[in-house]
Amino acid sequence: MPRDAEIVSSDEVHAGPTDGAMGKRTPAQVLREARARDGEIKRGRVLRTLDEMAAEAGAAASAASLAADLELAKAELRTLRAERDRLKASNARLREALKESEDDRAHFQRRPTPARSAVIGRANSDS
């Protein structure tokens, strides 16, 4: 808590001489003012940092430059989405082909028929 504020009770705070007003403030008012003051300080730091970054880069990025970067990013996204769609379609075709080949293999597998079983049985009994 700042040195210039003296807490009298939980309901009120005496303003210090640096505030310019000698009236009583509630803790909510003090908190609101402190947050506003902190927010201004933080915004100032951010703006100073941005200005320094712009100075280091040589110049601030123009609106046209930012628009061009945005268009490039959008074009890259379109390309990536199209590639994703092509890969999905290819994957679906491969899955379908695999399923059909498995169905064909199962259909054409040699199944023992009664005639074949009789021939196999005779051949085994002759040995």
Phi and psi in radians as a Rosetta constraint file:
Dihedral C 1 N 2 CA 2 C 2 CIRCULARHARMONIC -1.057 0.35
Dihedral N 2 CA 2 C 2 N 3 CIRCULARHARMONIC 2.618 0.35
Dihedral C 2 N 3 CA 3 C 3 CIRCULARHARMONIC -1.188 0.35
Dihedral N 3 CA 3 C 3 N 4 CIRCULARHARMONIC -0.457 0.35
Dihedral C 3 N 4 CA 4 C 4 CIRCULARHARMONIC -1.468 0.35
Dihedral N 4 CA 4 C 4 N 5 CIRCULARHARMONIC 0.055 0.35
Dihedral C 4 N 5 CA 5 C 5 CIRCULARHARMONIC -1.981 0.35
Dihedral N 5 CA 5 C 5 N 6 CIRCULARHARMONIC 2.212 0.35
Dihedral C 5 N 6 CA 6 C 6 CIRCULARHARMONIC -1.928 0.35
Dihedral N 6 CA 6 C 6 N 7 CIRCULARHARMONIC 2.164 0.35
Dihedral C 6 N 7 CA 7 C 7 CIRCULARHARMONIC -1.458 0.35
Dihedral N 7 CA 7 C 7 N 8 CIRCULARHARMONIC 2.145 0.35
Dihedral C 7 N 8 CA 8 C 8 CIRCULARHARMONIC -1.666 0.35
Dihedral N 8 CA 8 C 8 N 9 CIRCULARHARMONIC -0.780 0.35
Dihedral C 8 N 9 CA 9 C 9 CIRCULARHARMONIC -2.647 0.35
Dihedral N 9 CA 9 C 9 N 10 CIRCULARHARMONIC 3.125 0.35
Dihedral C 9 N 10 CA 10 C 10 CIRCULARHARMONIC -1.287 0.35
Dihedral N 10 CA 10 C 10 N 11 CIRCULARHARMONIC -0.221 0.35
Dihedral C 10 N 11 CA 11 C 11 CIRCULARHARMONIC -1.707 0.35
Dihedral N 11 CA 11 C 11 N 12 CIRCULARHARMONIC -0.330 0.35
Dihedral C 11 N 12 CA 12 C 12 CIRCULARHARMONIC -2.554 0.35
Dihedral N 12 CA 12 C 12 N 13 CIRCULARHARMONIC 2.741 0.35
Dihedral C 12 N 13 CA 13 C 13 CIRCULARHARMONIC -2.348 0.35
Dihedral N 13 CA 13 C 13 N 14 CIRCULARHARMONIC 2.326 0.35
Dihedral C 13 N 14 CA 14 C 14 CIRCULARHARMONIC -1.426 0.35
Dihedral N 14 CA 14 C 14 N 15 CIRCULARHARMONIC 2.310 0.35
Dihedral C 14 N 15 CA 15 C 15 CIRCULARHARMONIC -1.275 0.35
Dihedral N 15 CA 15 C 15 N 16 CIRCULARHARMONIC 2.481 0.35
Dihedral C 15 N 16 CA 16 C 16 CIRCULARHARMONIC -1.390 0.35
Dihedral N 16 CA 16 C 16 N 17 CIRCULARHARMONIC 2.955 0.35
Dihedral C 16 N 17 CA 17 C 17 CIRCULARHARMONIC -1.152 0.35
Dihedral N 17 CA 17 C 17 N 18 CIRCULARHARMONIC -0.363 0.35
Dihedral C 17 N 18 CA 18 C 18 CIRCULARHARMONIC -1.372 0.35
Dihedral N 18 CA 18 C 18 N 19 CIRCULARHARMONIC -0.250 0.35
Dihedral C 18 N 19 CA 19 C 19 CIRCULARHARMONIC -1.376 0.35
Dihedral N 19 CA 19 C 19 N 20 CIRCULARHARMONIC -0.321 0.35
Dihedral C 19 N 20 CA 20 C 20 CIRCULARHARMONIC 1.541 0.35
Dihedral N 20 CA 20 C 20 N 21 CIRCULARHARMONIC -0.390 0.35
Dihedral C 20 N 21 CA 21 C 21 CIRCULARHARMONIC -2.031 0.35
Dihedral N 21 CA 21 C 21 N 22 CIRCULARHARMONIC 2.386 0.35
Dihedral C 21 N 22 CA 22 C 22 CIRCULARHARMONIC -1.797 0.35
Dihedral N 22 CA 22 C 22 N 23 CIRCULARHARMONIC 0.298 0.35
Dihedral C 22 N 23 CA 23 C 23 CIRCULARHARMONIC -1.428 0.35
Dihedral N 23 CA 23 C 23 N 24 CIRCULARHARMONIC 3.027 0.35
Dihedral C 23 N 24 CA 24 C 24 CIRCULARHARMONIC -1.520 0.35
Dihedral N 24 CA 24 C 24 N 25 CIRCULARHARMONIC 2.482 0.35
Dihedral C 24 N 25 CA 25 C 25 CIRCULARHARMONIC -2.179 0.35
Dihedral N 25 CA 25 C 25 N 26 CIRCULARHARMONIC 2.561 0.35
Dihedral C 25 N 26 CA 26 C 26 CIRCULARHARMONIC -1.407 0.35
Dihedral N 26 CA 26 C 26 N 27 CIRCULARHARMONIC 2.797 0.35
Dihedral C 26 N 27 CA 27 C 27 CIRCULARHARMONIC -1.007 0.35
Dihedral N 27 CA 27 C 27 N 28 CIRCULARHARMONIC -0.594 0.35
Dihedral C 27 N 28 CA 28 C 28 CIRCULARHARMONIC -1.112 0.35
Dihedral N 28 CA 28 C 28 N 29 CIRCULARHARMONIC -0.699 0.35
Dihedral C 28 N 29 CA 29 C 29 CIRCULARHARMONIC -1.152 0.35
Dihedral N 29 CA 29 C 29 N 30 CIRCULARHARMONIC -0.733 0.35
Dihedral C 29 N 30 CA 30 C 30 CIRCULARHARMONIC -1.080 0.35
Dihedral N 30 CA 30 C 30 N 31 CIRCULARHARMONIC -0.800 0.35
Dihedral C 30 N 31 CA 31 C 31 CIRCULARHARMONIC -1.089 0.35
Dihedral N 31 CA 31 C 31 N 32 CIRCULARHARMONIC -0.771 0.35
Dihedral C 31 N 32 CA 32 C 32 CIRCULARHARMONIC -1.059 0.35
Dihedral N 32 CA 32 C 32 N 33 CIRCULARHARMONIC -0.775 0.35
Dihedral C 32 N 33 CA 33 C 33 CIRCULARHARMONIC -1.152 0.35
Dihedral N 33 CA 33 C 33 N 34 CIRCULARHARMONIC -0.706 0.35
Dihedral C 33 N 34 CA 34 C 34 CIRCULARHARMONIC -1.122 0.35
Dihedral N 34 CA 34 C 34 N 35 CIRCULARHARMONIC -0.746 0.35
Dihedral C 34 N 35 CA 35 C 35 CIRCULARHARMONIC -1.132 0.35
Dihedral N 35 CA 35 C 35 N 36 CIRCULARHARMONIC -0.697 0.35
Dihedral C 35 N 36 CA 36 C 36 CIRCULARHARMONIC -1.105 0.35
Dihedral N 36 CA 36 C 36 N 37 CIRCULARHARMONIC -0.742 0.35
Dihedral C 36 N 37 CA 37 C 37 CIRCULARHARMONIC -1.116 0.35
Dihedral N 37 CA 37 C 37 N 38 CIRCULARHARMONIC -0.774 0.35
Dihedral C 37 N 38 CA 38 C 38 CIRCULARHARMONIC -1.112 0.35
Dihedral N 38 CA 38 C 38 N 39 CIRCULARHARMONIC -0.692 0.35
Dihedral C 38 N 39 CA 39 C 39 CIRCULARHARMONIC -1.080 0.35
Dihedral N 39 CA 39 C 39 N 40 CIRCULARHARMONIC -0.733 0.35
Dihedral C 39 N 40 CA 40 C 40 CIRCULARHARMONIC -1.109 0.35
Dihedral N 40 CA 40 C 40 N 41 CIRCULARHARMONIC -0.718 0.35
Dihedral C 40 N 41 CA 41 C 41 CIRCULARHARMONIC -1.103 0.35
Dihedral N 41 CA 41 C 41 N 42 CIRCULARHARMONIC -0.809 0.35
Dihedral C 41 N 42 CA 42 C 42 CIRCULARHARMONIC -1.129 0.35
Dihedral N 42 CA 42 C 42 N 43 CIRCULARHARMONIC -0.746 0.35
Dihedral C 42 N 43 CA 43 C 43 CIRCULARHARMONIC -1.056 0.35
Dihedral N 43 CA 43 C 43 N 44 CIRCULARHARMONIC -0.700 0.35
Dihedral C 43 N 44 CA 44 C 44 CIRCULARHARMONIC -1.076 0.35
Dihedral N 44 CA 44 C 44 N 45 CIRCULARHARMONIC -0.732 0.35
Dihedral C 44 N 45 CA 45 C 45 CIRCULARHARMONIC -1.095 0.35
Dihedral N 45 CA 45 C 45 N 46 CIRCULARHARMONIC -0.769 0.35
Dihedral C 45 N 46 CA 46 C 46 CIRCULARHARMONIC -1.087 0.35
Dihedral N 46 CA 46 C 46 N 47 CIRCULARHARMONIC -0.803 0.35
Dihedral C 46 N 47 CA 47 C 47 CIRCULARHARMONIC -1.113 0.35
Dihedral N 47 CA 47 C 47 N 48 CIRCULARHARMONIC -0.690 0.35
Dihedral C 47 N 48 CA 48 C 48 CIRCULARHARMONIC -1.105 0.35
Dihedral N 48 CA 48 C 48 N 49 CIRCULARHARMONIC -0.757 0.35
Dihedral C 48 N 49 CA 49 C 49 CIRCULARHARMONIC -1.096 0.35
Dihedral N 49 CA 49 C 49 N 50 CIRCULARHARMONIC -0.752 0.35
Dihedral C 49 N 50 CA 50 C 50 CIRCULARHARMONIC -1.090 0.35
Dihedral N 50 CA 50 C 50 N 51 CIRCULARHARMONIC -0.732 0.35
Dihedral C 50 N 51 CA 51 C 51 CIRCULARHARMONIC -1.087 0.35
Dihedral N 51 CA 51 C 51 N 52 CIRCULARHARMONIC -0.719 0.35
Dihedral C 51 N 52 CA 52 C 52 CIRCULARHARMONIC -1.132 0.35
Dihedral N 52 CA 52 C 52 N 53 CIRCULARHARMONIC -0.725 0.35
Dihedral C 52 N 53 CA 53 C 53 CIRCULARHARMONIC -1.120 0.35
Dihedral N 53 CA 53 C 53 N 54 CIRCULARHARMONIC -0.699 0.35
Dihedral C 53 N 54 CA 54 C 54 CIRCULARHARMONIC -1.155 0.35
Dihedral N 54 CA 54 C 54 N 55 CIRCULARHARMONIC -0.673 0.35
Dihedral C 54 N 55 CA 55 C 55 CIRCULARHARMONIC -1.161 0.35
Dihedral N 55 CA 55 C 55 N 56 CIRCULARHARMONIC -0.675 0.35
Dihedral C 55 N 56 CA 56 C 56 CIRCULARHARMONIC -1.176 0.35
Dihedral N 56 CA 56 C 56 N 57 CIRCULARHARMONIC -0.597 0.35
Dihedral C 56 N 57 CA 57 C 57 CIRCULARHARMONIC -1.351 0.35
Dihedral N 57 CA 57 C 57 N 58 CIRCULARHARMONIC -0.203 0.35
Dihedral C 57 N 58 CA 58 C 58 CIRCULARHARMONIC 1.820 0.35
Dihedral N 58 CA 58 C 58 N 59 CIRCULARHARMONIC -0.708 0.35
Dihedral C 58 N 59 CA 59 C 59 CIRCULARHARMONIC -2.838 0.35
Dihedral N 59 CA 59 C 59 N 60 CIRCULARHARMONIC 2.741 0.35
Dihedral C 59 N 60 CA 60 C 60 CIRCULARHARMONIC -1.236 0.35
Dihedral N 60 CA 60 C 60 N 61 CIRCULARHARMONIC 2.548 0.35
Dihedral C 60 N 61 CA 61 C 61 CIRCULARHARMONIC -1.144 0.35
Dihedral N 61 CA 61 C 61 N 62 CIRCULARHARMONIC 2.288 0.35
Dihedral C 61 N 62 CA 62 C 62 CIRCULARHARMONIC -1.379 0.35
Dihedral N 62 CA 62 C 62 N 63 CIRCULARHARMONIC 2.842 0.35
Dihedral C 62 N 63 CA 63 C 63 CIRCULARHARMONIC -1.097 0.35
Dihedral N 63 CA 63 C 63 N 64 CIRCULARHARMONIC -0.649 0.35
Dihedral C 63 N 64 CA 64 C 64 CIRCULARHARMONIC -1.142 0.35
Dihedral N 64 CA 64 C 64 N 65 CIRCULARHARMONIC -0.676 0.35
Dihedral C 64 N 65 CA 65 C 65 CIRCULARHARMONIC -1.132 0.35
Dihedral N 65 CA 65 C 65 N 66 CIRCULARHARMONIC -0.758 0.35
Dihedral C 65 N 66 CA 66 C 66 CIRCULARHARMONIC -1.135 0.35
Dihedral N 66 CA 66 C 66 N 67 CIRCULARHARMONIC -0.683 0.35
Dihedral C 66 N 67 CA 67 C 67 CIRCULARHARMONIC -1.126 0.35
Dihedral N 67 CA 67 C 67 N 68 CIRCULARHARMONIC -0.696 0.35
Dihedral C 67 N 68 CA 68 C 68 CIRCULARHARMONIC -1.127 0.35
Dihedral N 68 CA 68 C 68 N 69 CIRCULARHARMONIC -0.745 0.35
Dihedral C 68 N 69 CA 69 C 69 CIRCULARHARMONIC -1.075 0.35
Dihedral N 69 CA 69 C 69 N 70 CIRCULARHARMONIC -0.702 0.35
Dihedral C 69 N 70 CA 70 C 70 CIRCULARHARMONIC -1.114 0.35
Dihedral N 70 CA 70 C 70 N 71 CIRCULARHARMONIC -0.752 0.35
Dihedral C 70 N 71 CA 71 C 71 CIRCULARHARMONIC -1.121 0.35
Dihedral N 71 CA 71 C 71 N 72 CIRCULARHARMONIC -0.694 0.35
Dihedral C 71 N 72 CA 72 C 72 CIRCULARHARMONIC -1.097 0.35
Dihedral N 72 CA 72 C 72 N 73 CIRCULARHARMONIC -0.730 0.35
Dihedral C 72 N 73 CA 73 C 73 CIRCULARHARMONIC -1.128 0.35
Dihedral N 73 CA 73 C 73 N 74 CIRCULARHARMONIC -0.708 0.35
Dihedral C 73 N 74 CA 74 C 74 CIRCULARHARMONIC -1.119 0.35
Dihedral N 74 CA 74 C 74 N 75 CIRCULARHARMONIC -0.718 0.35
Dihedral C 74 N 75 CA 75 C 75 CIRCULARHARMONIC -1.115 0.35
Dihedral N 75 CA 75 C 75 N 76 CIRCULARHARMONIC -0.710 0.35
Dihedral C 75 N 76 CA 76 C 76 CIRCULARHARMONIC -1.116 0.35
Dihedral N 76 CA 76 C 76 N 77 CIRCULARHARMONIC -0.703 0.35
Dihedral C 76 N 77 CA 77 C 77 CIRCULARHARMONIC -1.093 0.35
Dihedral N 77 CA 77 C 77 N 78 CIRCULARHARMONIC -0.734 0.35
Dihedral C 77 N 78 CA 78 C 78 CIRCULARHARMONIC -1.057 0.35
Dihedral N 78 CA 78 C 78 N 79 CIRCULARHARMONIC -0.755 0.35
Dihedral C 78 N 79 CA 79 C 79 CIRCULARHARMONIC -1.097 0.35
Dihedral N 79 CA 79 C 79 N 80 CIRCULARHARMONIC -0.798 0.35
Dihedral C 79 N 80 CA 80 C 80 CIRCULARHARMONIC -1.135 0.35
Dihedral N 80 CA 80 C 80 N 81 CIRCULARHARMONIC -0.683 0.35
Dihedral C 80 N 81 CA 81 C 81 CIRCULARHARMONIC -1.167 0.35
Dihedral N 81 CA 81 C 81 N 82 CIRCULARHARMONIC -0.684 0.35
Dihedral C 81 N 82 CA 82 C 82 CIRCULARHARMONIC -1.117 0.35
Dihedral N 82 CA 82 C 82 N 83 CIRCULARHARMONIC -0.730 0.35
Dihedral C 82 N 83 CA 83 C 83 CIRCULARHARMONIC -1.104 0.35
Dihedral N 83 CA 83 C 83 N 84 CIRCULARHARMONIC -0.736 0.35
Dihedral C 83 N 84 CA 84 C 84 CIRCULARHARMONIC -1.039 0.35
Dihedral N 84 CA 84 C 84 N 85 CIRCULARHARMONIC -0.762 0.35
Dihedral C 84 N 85 CA 85 C 85 CIRCULARHARMONIC -1.124 0.35
Dihedral N 85 CA 85 C 85 N 86 CIRCULARHARMONIC -0.708 0.35
Dihedral C 85 N 86 CA 86 C 86 CIRCULARHARMONIC -1.092 0.35
Dihedral N 86 CA 86 C 86 N 87 CIRCULARHARMONIC -0.752 0.35
Dihedral C 86 N 87 CA 87 C 87 CIRCULARHARMONIC -1.155 0.35
Dihedral N 87 CA 87 C 87 N 88 CIRCULARHARMONIC -0.669 0.35
Dihedral C 87 N 88 CA 88 C 88 CIRCULARHARMONIC -1.102 0.35
Dihedral N 88 CA 88 C 88 N 89 CIRCULARHARMONIC -0.774 0.35
Dihedral C 88 N 89 CA 89 C 89 CIRCULARHARMONIC -1.119 0.35
Dihedral N 89 CA 89 C 89 N 90 CIRCULARHARMONIC -0.734 0.35
Dihedral C 89 N 90 CA 90 C 90 CIRCULARHARMONIC -1.101 0.35
Dihedral N 90 CA 90 C 90 N 91 CIRCULARHARMONIC -0.747 0.35
Dihedral C 90 N 91 CA 91 C 91 CIRCULARHARMONIC -1.082 0.35
Dihedral N 91 CA 91 C 91 N 92 CIRCULARHARMONIC -0.724 0.35
Dihedral C 91 N 92 CA 92 C 92 CIRCULARHARMONIC -1.120 0.35
Dihedral N 92 CA 92 C 92 N 93 CIRCULARHARMONIC -0.725 0.35
Dihedral C 92 N 93 CA 93 C 93 CIRCULARHARMONIC -1.104 0.35
Dihedral N 93 CA 93 C 93 N 94 CIRCULARHARMONIC -0.747 0.35
Dihedral C 93 N 94 CA 94 C 94 CIRCULARHARMONIC -1.114 0.35
Dihedral N 94 CA 94 C 94 N 95 CIRCULARHARMONIC -0.713 0.35
Dihedral C 94 N 95 CA 95 C 95 CIRCULARHARMONIC -1.099 0.35
Dihedral N 95 CA 95 C 95 N 96 CIRCULARHARMONIC -0.744 0.35
Dihedral C 95 N 96 CA 96 C 96 CIRCULARHARMONIC -1.111 0.35
Dihedral N 96 CA 96 C 96 N 97 CIRCULARHARMONIC -0.746 0.35
Dihedral C 96 N 97 CA 97 C 97 CIRCULARHARMONIC -1.128 0.35
Dihedral N 97 CA 97 C 97 N 98 CIRCULARHARMONIC -0.710 0.35
Dihedral C 97 N 98 CA 98 C 98 CIRCULARHARMONIC -1.116 0.35
Dihedral N 98 CA 98 C 98 N 99 CIRCULARHARMONIC -0.745 0.35
Dihedral C 98 N 99 CA 99 C 99 CIRCULARHARMONIC -1.097 0.35
Dihedral N 99 CA 99 C 99 N 100 CIRCULARHARMONIC -0.740 0.35
Dihedral C 99 N 100 CA 100 C 100 CIRCULARHARMONIC -1.133 0.35
Dihedral N 100 CA 100 C 100 N 101 CIRCULARHARMONIC -0.700 0.35
Dihedral C 100 N 101 CA 101 C 101 CIRCULARHARMONIC -1.169 0.35
Dihedral N 101 CA 101 C 101 N 102 CIRCULARHARMONIC -0.644 0.35
Dihedral C 101 N 102 CA 102 C 102 CIRCULARHARMONIC -1.155 0.35
Dihedral N 102 CA 102 C 102 N 103 CIRCULARHARMONIC -0.691 0.35
Dihedral C 102 N 103 CA 103 C 103 CIRCULARHARMONIC -1.120 0.35
Dihedral N 103 CA 103 C 103 N 104 CIRCULARHARMONIC -0.750 0.35
Dihedral C 103 N 104 CA 104 C 104 CIRCULARHARMONIC -1.112 0.35
Dihedral N 104 CA 104 C 104 N 105 CIRCULARHARMONIC -0.768 0.35
Dihedral C 104 N 105 CA 105 C 105 CIRCULARHARMONIC -1.062 0.35
Dihedral N 105 CA 105 C 105 N 106 CIRCULARHARMONIC -0.770 0.35
Dihedral C 105 N 106 CA 106 C 106 CIRCULARHARMONIC -1.143 0.35
Dihedral N 106 CA 106 C 106 N 107 CIRCULARHARMONIC -0.628 0.35
Dihedral C 106 N 107 CA 107 C 107 CIRCULARHARMONIC -1.238 0.35
Dihedral N 107 CA 107 C 107 N 108 CIRCULARHARMONIC -0.655 0.35
Dihedral C 107 N 108 CA 108 C 108 CIRCULARHARMONIC -1.662 0.35
Dihedral N 108 CA 108 C 108 N 109 CIRCULARHARMONIC 0.067 0.35
Dihedral C 108 N 109 CA 109 C 109 CIRCULARHARMONIC -1.119 0.35
Dihedral N 109 CA 109 C 109 N 110 CIRCULARHARMONIC 2.562 0.35
Dihedral C 109 N 110 CA 110 C 110 CIRCULARHARMONIC -1.288 0.35
Dihedral N 110 CA 110 C 110 N 111 CIRCULARHARMONIC 2.145 0.35
Dihedral C 110 N 111 CA 111 C 111 CIRCULARHARMONIC -1.878 0.35
Dihedral N 111 CA 111 C 111 N 112 CIRCULARHARMONIC 2.426 0.35
Dihedral C 111 N 112 CA 112 C 112 CIRCULARHARMONIC -1.157 0.35
Dihedral N 112 CA 112 C 112 N 113 CIRCULARHARMONIC 2.239 0.35
Dihedral C 112 N 113 CA 113 C 113 CIRCULARHARMONIC -1.801 0.35
Dihedral N 113 CA 113 C 113 N 114 CIRCULARHARMONIC 2.846 0.35
Dihedral C 113 N 114 CA 114 C 114 CIRCULARHARMONIC -1.028 0.35
Dihedral N 114 CA 114 C 114 N 115 CIRCULARHARMONIC -0.689 0.35
Dihedral C 114 N 115 CA 115 C 115 CIRCULARHARMONIC -1.157 0.35
Dihedral N 115 CA 115 C 115 N 116 CIRCULARHARMONIC -0.750 0.35
Dihedral C 115 N 116 CA 116 C 116 CIRCULARHARMONIC -1.135 0.35
Dihedral N 116 CA 116 C 116 N 117 CIRCULARHARMONIC -0.712 0.35
Dihedral C 116 N 117 CA 117 C 117 CIRCULARHARMONIC -1.078 0.35
Dihedral N 117 CA 117 C 117 N 118 CIRCULARHARMONIC -0.666 0.35
Dihedral C 117 N 118 CA 118 C 118 CIRCULARHARMONIC -1.162 0.35
Dihedral N 118 CA 118 C 118 N 119 CIRCULARHARMONIC -0.709 0.35
Dihedral C 118 N 119 CA 119 C 119 CIRCULARHARMONIC -1.154 0.35
Dihedral N 119 CA 119 C 119 N 120 CIRCULARHARMONIC -0.744 0.35
Dihedral C 119 N 120 CA 120 C 120 CIRCULARHARMONIC -1.144 0.35
Dihedral N 120 CA 120 C 120 N 121 CIRCULARHARMONIC -0.701 0.35
Dihedral C 120 N 121 CA 121 C 121 CIRCULARHARMONIC -1.121 0.35
Dihedral N 121 CA 121 C 121 N 122 CIRCULARHARMONIC -0.719 0.35
Dihedral C 121 N 122 CA 122 C 122 CIRCULARHARMONIC -1.133 0.35
Dihedral N 122 CA 122 C 122 N 123 CIRCULARHARMONIC -0.695 0.35
Dihedral C 122 N 123 CA 123 C 123 CIRCULARHARMONIC -1.141 0.35
Dihedral N 123 CA 123 C 123 N 124 CIRCULARHARMONIC -0.662 0.35
Dihedral C 123 N 124 CA 124 C 124 CIRCULARHARMONIC -1.241 0.35
Dihedral N 124 CA 124 C 124 N 125 CIRCULARHARMONIC -0.559 0.35
Dihedral C 124 N 125 CA 125 C 125 CIRCULARHARMONIC -1.353 0.35
Dihedral N 125 CA 125 C 125 N 126 CIRCULARHARMONIC -0.405 0.35
Dihedral C 125 N 126 CA 126 C 126 CIRCULARHARMONIC -1.276 0.35
Dihedral N 126 CA 126 C 126 N 127 CIRCULARHARMONIC -0.396 0.35
